[in-house]
Amino acid sequence: MQVMVGGHSVLKRFVRAFLAFVGIIVPGTFALALLIAPPAHPEPVQPSGCERGLADVNANVAAMQARIKKLGMVAGPETCTAAQLYFLEVVKARAVAALCKSGADRERELGRLDADVEHINGVIAVGCL
């Protein structure tokens, strides 16, 4: 036996109302959940070869520092060449640090390397030109 109201089945009206309710509530609930969820903060991904690159440039900078100290404060073409090569190594080290480091460590390292670049530039300007 089928119950009819105004020529429509009650069950048919119930199913339509249920589907309309679900069609409105489910997407609305999903949208609210997306709005409430905190944004994702993925870990910064280091490019491949960063560890080795950092080690290499740090070793090169240390070697150039040792060469500069060995030459001492004597002005001459060899000292100028060493200062220019040291400048290039520090600039490379800065580029690698900018790519591979993050956070406060990155800012501290870049500040130190920027100060070194400025100092070496001054030394080259005074002693080599």
N, CA, C and O of each residue as an XYZ file, in Angstrom:
516
protein
N       0.833     -1.158      0.000
C       0.000      0.000      0.000
C       0.892      1.241      0.000
O       1.837      1.359      0.780
N       0.561      2.141     -0.886
C       1.357      3.342     -1.047
C       0.553      4.532     -0.562
O      -0.607      4.703     -0.938
N       1.169      5.353      0.273
C       0.474      6.518      0.794
C       0.678      7.652     -0.191
O       1.815      7.960     -0.547
N      -0.378      8.268     -0.629
C      -0.308      9.342     -1.606
C      -0.837     10.627     -0.959
O      -1.872     10.629     -0.292
N      -0.105     11.703     -1.174
C      -0.552     13.010     -0.699
C      -0.478     13.946     -1.894
O       0.610     14.223     -2.399
N      -1.610     14.429     -2.344
C      -1.657     15.343     -3.472
C      -1.140     14.723     -4.743
O      -0.614     15.447     -5.589
N      -1.256     13.436     -4.926
C      -0.812     12.775     -6.137
C       0.658     12.365     -6.110
O       1.144     11.790     -7.085
N       1.400     12.650     -4.995
C       2.814     12.269     -4.897
C       2.998     11.282     -3.764
O       2.331     11.350     -2.732
N       3.906     10.381     -3.982
C       4.211      9.401     -2.962
C       4.979     10.079     -1.829
O       5.859     10.900     -2.088
N       4.659      9.751     -0.584
C       5.344     10.317      0.576
C       6.803      9.878      0.581
O       7.693     10.656      0.924
N       7.039      8.640      0.202
C       8.409      8.137      0.162
C       9.232      8.903     -0.861
O      10.388      9.233     -0.597
N       8.666      9.188     -2.006
C       9.362      9.926     -3.051
C       9.695     11.337     -2.568
O      10.791     11.829     -2.836
N       8.791     11.986     -1.875
C       9.036     13.320     -1.343
C      10.118     13.282     -0.263
O      10.957     14.178     -0.181
N      10.087     12.229      0.566
C      11.091     12.076      1.615
C      12.485     11.913      1.011
O      13.436     12.543      1.473
N      12.612     11.086      0.000
C      13.912     10.848     -0.644
C      14.429     12.135     -1.267
O      15.609     12.456     -1.124
N      13.582     12.868     -1.944
C      14.005     14.136     -2.541
C      14.457     15.127     -1.465
O      15.486     15.785     -1.622
N      13.714     15.233     -0.404
C      14.077     16.148      0.679
C      15.398     15.726      1.326
O      16.237     16.570      1.640
N      15.576     14.436      1.521
C      16.809     13.921      2.112
C      18.003     14.235      1.215
O      19.030     14.708      1.703
N      17.886     13.981     -0.085
C      18.983     14.249     -1.013
C      19.296     15.752     -1.084
O      20.462     16.135     -1.178
N      18.284     16.584     -1.040
C      18.512     18.028     -1.035
C      19.238     18.445      0.238
O      20.151     19.268      0.185
N      18.849     17.897      1.365
C      19.486     18.194      2.643
C      20.961     17.778      2.616
O      21.838     18.560      2.983
N      21.223     16.558      2.183
C      22.598     16.057      2.109
C      23.396     16.880      1.110
O      24.563     17.186      1.357
N      22.785     17.243     -0.016
C      23.468     18.031     -1.041
C      23.866     19.418     -0.559
O      24.808     20.009     -1.087
N      23.172     19.934      0.420
C      23.512     21.257      0.958
C      24.447     21.145      2.154
O      25.410     21.906      2.254
N      24.184     20.227      3.046
C      24.941     20.116      4.299
C      26.363     19.588      4.082
O      27.303     20.147      4.645
N      26.547     18.548      3.299
C      27.878     17.937      3.144
C      28.871     18.926      2.531
O      29.943     19.111      3.107
N      28.579     19.569      1.401
C      29.556     20.535      0.866
C      29.778     21.722      1.796
O      30.898     22.222      1.907
N      28.722     22.176      2.465
C      28.877     23.285      3.404
C      29.770     22.923      4.568
O      30.615     23.720      4.976
N      29.593     21.731      5.106
C      30.425     21.264      6.212
C      31.875     21.119      5.767
O      32.792     21.486      6.502
N      32.083     20.591      4.583
C      33.433     20.426      4.044
C      34.105     21.792      3.869
O      35.276     21.957      4.212
N      33.369     22.762      3.339
C      33.920     24.105      3.147
C      34.289     24.741      4.486
O      35.343     25.366      4.606
N      33.438     24.586      5.480
C      33.761     25.117      6.808
C      34.993     24.446      7.406
O      35.817     25.105      8.039
N      35.117     23.152      7.207
C      36.289     22.435      7.719
C      37.563     22.950      7.055
O      38.595     23.085      7.714
N      37.499     23.235      5.772
C      38.669     23.780      5.082
C      39.019     25.172      5.588
O      40.196     25.510      5.714
N      38.020     25.969      5.874
C      38.272     27.317      6.364
C      38.831     27.332      7.779
O      39.637     28.196      8.121
N      38.414     26.394      8.588
C      38.842     26.342      9.983
C      40.234     25.712     10.130
O      40.976     26.063     11.048
N      40.588     24.797      9.245
C      41.862     24.075      9.357
C      43.030     25.050      9.244
O      42.993     25.965      8.420
N      44.068     24.865     10.065
C      45.234     25.748      9.974
C      45.985     25.481      8.676
O      45.964     24.360      8.167
N      46.648     26.500      8.137
C      47.389     26.297      6.891
C      48.581     25.367      7.115
O      49.189     25.361      8.186
N      48.893     24.604      6.114
C      50.023     23.673      6.195
C      51.318     24.442      5.971
O      51.399     25.287      5.080
N      52.315     24.153      6.770
C      53.637     24.750      6.624
C      54.637     23.627      6.376
O      55.199     23.076      7.323
N      54.860     23.288      5.122
C      55.790     22.189      4.850
C      57.220     22.604      5.181
O      57.579     23.779      5.108
N      58.012     21.625      5.541
C      59.420     21.867      5.805
C      60.087     22.296      4.507
O      59.839     21.699      3.460
N      60.927     23.321      4.559
C      61.623     23.697      3.335
C      62.539     22.552      2.888
O      63.259     21.955      3.689
N      62.487     22.279      1.632
C      63.278     21.187      1.079
C      64.613     21.746      0.632
O      64.673     22.717     -0.122
N      65.685     21.124      1.103
C      67.009     21.551      0.670
C      67.284     20.953     -0.696
O      67.007     19.778     -0.934
N      67.830     21.763     -1.596
C      68.212     21.211     -2.891
C      69.251     20.102     -2.710
O      69.999     20.097     -1.731
N      69.291     19.182     -3.644
C      70.240     18.074     -3.513
C      71.670     18.614     -3.567
O      71.966     19.558     -4.299
N      72.523     18.010     -2.796
C      73.926     18.389     -2.778
C      74.258     19.530     -1.833
O      75.385     20.027     -1.842
N      73.306     19.953     -1.022
C      73.567     21.088     -0.129
C      74.642     20.777      0.907
O      75.533     21.591      1.151
N      74.555     19.607      1.510
C      75.541     19.285      2.552
C      76.953     19.300      1.976
O      77.874     19.872      2.560
N      77.101     18.666      0.832
C      78.430     18.626      0.212
C      78.844     20.011     -0.265
O      80.000     20.404     -0.104
N      77.915     20.748     -0.848
C      78.221     22.100     -1.322
C      78.669     23.004     -0.191
O      79.643     23.745     -0.328
N      77.954     22.944      0.935
C      78.342     23.753      2.090
C      79.721     23.358      2.609
O      80.539     24.216      2.941
N      79.967     22.059      2.676
C      81.271     21.592      3.148
C      82.385     22.049      2.207
O      83.443     22.492      2.654
N      82.137     21.938      0.898
C      83.157     22.344     -0.082
C      83.476     23.829     -0.008
O      84.644     24.216      0.028
N      82.432     24.669      0.016
C      82.712     26.109      0.035
C      83.336     26.531      1.356
O      84.178     27.429      1.376
N      82.944     25.907      2.455
C      83.569     26.242      3.740
C      85.042     25.845      3.746
O      85.879     26.567      4.286
N      85.361     24.694      3.143
C      86.763     24.265      3.050
C      87.560     25.220      2.158
O      88.700     25.560      2.473
N      86.964     25.646      1.055
C      87.656     26.576      0.160
C      87.891     27.926      0.824
O      88.959     28.517      0.666
N      86.908     28.414      1.562
C      87.072     29.689      2.271
C      88.164     29.553      3.338
O      88.997     30.445      3.492
N      88.158     28.453      4.062
C      89.191     28.243      5.088
C      90.578     28.174      4.463
O      91.537     28.718      5.011
N      90.687     27.505      3.318
C      91.984     27.414      2.638
C      92.456     28.794      2.184
O      93.638     29.118      2.299
N      91.542     29.599      1.673
C      91.923     30.944      1.232
C      92.278     31.831      2.429
O      93.176     32.667      2.331
N      91.587     31.658      3.546
C      91.940     32.420      4.753
C      93.351     32.064      5.201
O      94.129     32.940      5.578
N      93.673     30.787      5.158
C      95.020     30.353      5.549
C      96.072     30.936      4.603
O      97.150     31.340      5.040
N      95.757     30.977      3.312
C      96.691     31.532      2.335
C      96.907     33.020      2.581
O      98.034     33.508      2.499
N      95.827     33.742      2.885
C      95.925     35.183      3.158
C      96.773     35.410      4.409
O      97.635     36.288      4.424
N      96.531     34.627      5.451
C      97.307     34.781      6.696
C      98.785     34.466      6.459
O      99.664     35.111      7.030
N      99.046     33.477      5.619
C     100.428     33.090      5.317
C     101.162     34.218      4.592
O     102.345     34.460      4.831
N     100.440     34.903      3.703
C     101.068     35.999      2.969
C     101.283     37.215      3.862
O     102.174     38.027      3.613
N     100.477     37.333      4.885
C     100.627     38.453      5.817
C     100.102     39.743      5.215
O      99.309     39.726      4.274
N     100.547     40.851      5.761
C     100.056     42.166      5.358
C     100.938     42.803      4.283
O     100.843     44.006      4.037
N     101.779     42.021      3.654
C     102.669     42.552      2.626
C     101.866     42.825      1.359
O     101.189     41.936      0.841
N     101.945     44.052      0.866
C     101.226     44.404     -0.358
C     102.029     43.917     -1.553
O     103.259     43.962     -1.552
N     101.346     43.469     -2.531
C     102.006     43.004     -3.738
C     101.023     42.255     -4.612
O      99.878     42.026     -4.221
N     101.475     41.872     -5.801
C     100.557     41.217     -6.735
C     100.049     39.862     -6.222
O      98.908     39.490     -6.496
N     100.870     39.134     -5.494
C     100.428     37.834     -4.975
C      99.349     38.011     -3.904
O      98.393     37.237     -3.848
N      99.502     39.021     -3.065
C      98.506     39.317     -2.034
C      97.201     39.771     -2.674
O      96.121     39.384     -2.229
N      97.298     40.593     -3.723
C      96.095     41.054     -4.417
C      95.370     39.878     -5.067
O      94.145     39.786     -4.986
N      96.097     39.004     -5.694
C      95.497     37.830     -6.333
C      94.815     36.955     -5.286
O      93.700     36.477     -5.492
N      95.502     36.751     -4.155
C      94.916     35.934     -3.085
C      93.653     36.597     -2.532
O      92.669     35.911     -2.256
N      93.671     37.916     -2.367
C      92.492     38.631     -1.851
C      91.325     38.526     -2.836
O      90.178     38.348     -2.426
N      91.617     38.637     -4.123
C      90.563     38.519     -5.133
C      89.982     37.108     -5.170
O      88.770     36.936     -5.304
N      90.843     36.103     -5.050
C      90.356     34.718     -5.023
C      89.548     34.449     -3.754
O      88.546     33.734     -3.786
N      89.989     35.024     -2.648
C      89.250     34.888     -1.387
C      87.873     35.529     -1.523
O      86.874     34.974     -1.066
N      87.830     36.696     -2.152
C      86.555     37.375     -2.404
C      85.617     36.463     -3.195
O      84.443     36.329     -2.849
N      86.126     35.843     -4.247
C      85.295     34.948     -5.064
C      84.790     33.751     -4.251
O      83.636     33.348     -4.395
N      85.633     33.195     -3.416
C      85.223     32.051     -2.597
C      84.139     32.444     -1.592
O      83.206     31.679     -1.349
N      84.265     33.632     -1.013
C      83.257     34.087     -0.045
C      81.926     34.350     -0.754
O      80.863     34.050     -0.211
N      81.982     34.909     -1.966
C      80.754     35.145     -2.726
C      80.085     33.815     -3.074
O      78.862     33.700     -2.999
N      80.881     32.808     -3.454
C      80.318     31.472     -3.733
C      79.711     30.879     -2.466
O      78.629     30.293     -2.505
N      80.409     31.032     -1.350
C      79.898     30.505     -0.080
C      78.580     31.173      0.284
O      77.675     30.522      0.805
N      78.470     32.461      0.014
C      77.218     33.170      0.298
C      76.079     32.643     -0.562
O      74.962     32.461     -0.078
N      76.361     32.398     -1.836
C      75.328     31.884     -2.739
C      74.841     30.505     -2.286
O      73.640     30.237     -2.292
N      75.762     29.645     -1.899
C      75.384     28.305     -1.442
C      74.608     28.396     -0.128
O      73.619     27.686      0.059
N      75.048     29.258      0.775
C      74.341     29.423      2.058
C      72.926     29.954      1.823
O      71.987     29.529      2.495
N      72.771     30.874      0.879
C      71.445     31.427      0.584
C      70.508     30.349      0.061
O      69.310     30.376      0.346
N      71.041     29.400     -0.700
C      70.217     28.317     -1.240
C      69.937     27.213     -0.226
O      68.841     26.655     -0.195
N      70.916     26.904      0.591
C      70.845     25.682      1.387
C      70.442     25.878      2.849
O      69.966     24.935      3.481
N      70.616     27.042      3.379
C      70.292     27.241      4.796
C      68.935     27.905      4.923
O      68.423     28.494      3.970
N      68.353     27.801      6.121
C      67.046     28.418      6.352
C      66.973     28.924      7.785
O      67.769     28.540      8.643
N      66.011     29.782      8.019
C      65.751     30.274      9.365
C      66.804     31.248      9.865
O      67.451     31.952      9.090
N      66.954     31.266     11.175
C      67.884     32.196     11.819
C      69.325     31.879     11.457
O      70.154     32.783     11.346
N      69.628     30.591     11.272
C      70.980     30.186     10.888
C      71.352     30.798      9.540
O      72.478     31.254      9.341
N      70.390     30.800      8.622
C      70.620     31.373      7.289
C      70.901     32.865      7.398
O      71.858     33.362      6.804
N      70.084     33.573      8.144
C      70.251     35.020      8.277
C      71.586     35.374      8.933
O      72.260     36.316      8.517
N      71.958     34.617      9.951
C      73.228     34.863     10.647
C      74.410     34.619      9.695
O      75.345     35.418      9.642
N      74.359     33.518      8.951
C      75.445     33.177      8.032
C      75.545     34.207      6.903
O      76.645     34.628      6.544
N      74.408     34.612      6.345
C      74.431     35.602      5.267
C      74.954     36.942      5.760
O      75.680     37.625      5.037
N      74.598     37.328      6.980
C      75.115     38.568      7.544
C      76.621     38.521      7.723
O      77.323     39.490      7.433
N      77.109     37.390      8.202
C      78.564     37.240      8.386
C      79.289     37.287      7.049
O      80.316     37.953      6.914
N      78.748     36.575      6.057
C      79.393     36.545      4.747
C      79.310     37.902      4.054
O      80.253     38.298      3.369
N      78.204     38.618      4.217
C      78.090     39.964      3.647
C      79.137     40.902      4.249
O      79.739     41.709      3.541
N      79.347     40.788      5.558
C      80.363     41.617      6.220
C      81.752     41.258      5.694
O      82.577     42.144      5.471
N      82.019     39.961      5.492
C      83.308     39.533      4.937
C      83.508     40.093      3.530
O      84.591     40.574      3.196
N      82.460     40.030      2.707
C      82.556     40.547      1.338
C      82.870     42.036      1.360
O      83.720     42.502      0.602
N      82.196     42.780      2.219
C      82.431     44.221      2.312
C      83.859     44.510      2.761
O      84.518     45.400      2.222
N      84.334     43.756      3.749
C      85.703     43.947      4.251
C      86.733     43.628      3.163
O      87.675     44.394      2.956
N      86.558     42.512      2.476
C      87.512     42.115      1.433
C      87.501     43.130      0.296
O      88.549     43.461     -0.258
N      86.322     43.618     -0.046
C      86.216     44.642     -1.085
C      87.041     45.861     -0.712
O      87.752     46.422     -1.546
N      86.942     46.266      0.549
C      87.724     47.406      1.026
C      89.216     47.151      0.939
O      89.976     48.025      0.523
N      89.640     45.951      1.332
C      91.059     45.586      1.280
C      91.550     45.612     -0.166
O      92.635     46.123     -0.443
N      90.763     45.067     -1.083
C      91.160     45.057     -2.489
C      91.226     46.480     -3.034
O      92.150     46.817     -3.775
N      90.246     47.323     -2.670
C      90.227     48.694     -3.161
C      91.450     49.488     -2.669
O      92.018     50.286     -3.415
N      91.844     49.264     -1.425
C      92.961     50.015     -0.845
C      94.307     49.472     -1.328
O      95.193     50.244     -1.695
N      94.457     48.158     -1.329
C      95.764     47.580     -1.586
C      96.054     47.155     -3.003
O      97.215     46.923     -3.340
N      95.054     47.044     -3.843
C      95.304     46.458     -5.170
C      95.061     47.420     -6.323
O      95.471     47.128     -7.446
N      94.432     48.518     -6.096
C      94.134     49.413     -7.225
C      95.128     50.510     -7.381
O      95.001     51.334     -8.286
